[in-house]
């Protein structure tokens, strides 16, 4: 993602009062806000960015039935690869080792020409 797009998306995410996770066109983590840090078990300034293969493994995403999910099956990665919004309900393990049931709404981020440059997921804990 180009710098100005990332900076704009990060500023937008930082101002939201709900958890937000931002990745570049490769699925690599660029940023998550402090609300996401509460759900993920650690603040972004403690983890920093990381490749998709790493964050996909760290958070141990599983389907409702406990079946492990490959990164490409996650709503965020679907939004990125297919270029359209995606939603889902999954279980994750936070970095603090707490299992959490979350609902995700993800959408692609496009540049002025319409090319997908990254994706953003908004998520929340399911009651």
N, C-alpha and C positions, 0 to 999 in steps of 0.2 A: 504494500500500500504506500502510496506517495506520502511524504512527510506531512503536507498540509491536510490531506484527508485523514491521516491517522490522528493528527493533533486535534482536528475538529471533532472526530468521533470520540476520542478520549475525553475531551472537554465536555462533550454532551453526556457521556457515560458517568463522568465524575459528578455531575450535577443531579443525576437521577437519584431518587430515594428508594429504588429497588435494585436488586443485584443485576449487574451487566458484565458480560464477558466479551472481549473483542479480539478477533484473530485476523491475520493477514490472508492473502490469497492462497498461501500454502497451508493454512490452518494453524500456523504458529501463534501462540498467545502473545498479544501485544500489551494487553491491559485488562484488569478487572477492577471495579470500584470497591469502596470499603464495605458496602452492603453485601457484595459478592464474597468478600473476604470473610464475613461472619458465617456465611453458609459453607464456604470452602475450607474453613478452619485456619486460615492464615491470611494476613494482609498482603497485597501485591508488592509493597516495598520489601517484604521479606522473601518473596519467591522470585520476582522479576518475570520477564518473558521466558517462554520455553517452547520447544518444538511440539507439534501436535502429538507425536508418538510418546513424548514424556508426559504431557498433561493428561492424555487419554489413559495412560497406565496409572498415574498417581491417584486420580479420582475414581478409579475402578468402577466405571459405569456398568450397571446391569439393568436388564429389562425388569418389568413388574414381577416376573416369575423367578428372578435371580440369575437368569442366563446372562453371561458376560456379553457386553456390546462392543463390537469393533468400532474404532473411531468413525469410520465412514457411515455407521448406522445412527450416529448422534444427530439430532436436529440441526445443530450448528454446522456440522460438516455437510449435511444434506443441503442446507441453504447455500453453502459455499459451492458445492459441486454442481448442483442443479440450477443455481441462480434464482431460486424462488423461496418464499417463506416456508418454514417447516416447524412443526410443533411436536411435543412428546412429553411423556411422563416417565422418568427413570429414577433409579436409586444410584447414589454416589457415596463414596467414602471421602470425607473431608481429610485434609492433611492432619487434622487433629484426631483421626481415626473414628469419627462419629459417622454412622450411616444416616443419610438423609434422603427423603423422597422428595424429588423436585419436579416441577412442571416447567417446560422450556418453550419459549417462542423465539425463533431465530429468523433472521432475514439477511439477505446479501447486501453489501455496500457496493455501489457502482460508481464509476467515474463519469465524467461528462459524456463520454462516448458510449456509455452503457456497459462497459466491461466490468466484470466482478473483480473488485480489488480486495475484498475481505468480507467478513460477516460479523454480526453482532447477535448475541443471545441475551434475552431478558429472562430471568427465571425466578422462581420463588418456591419456598417449601410447601409441600402439599400437606394439608391437615389430615 
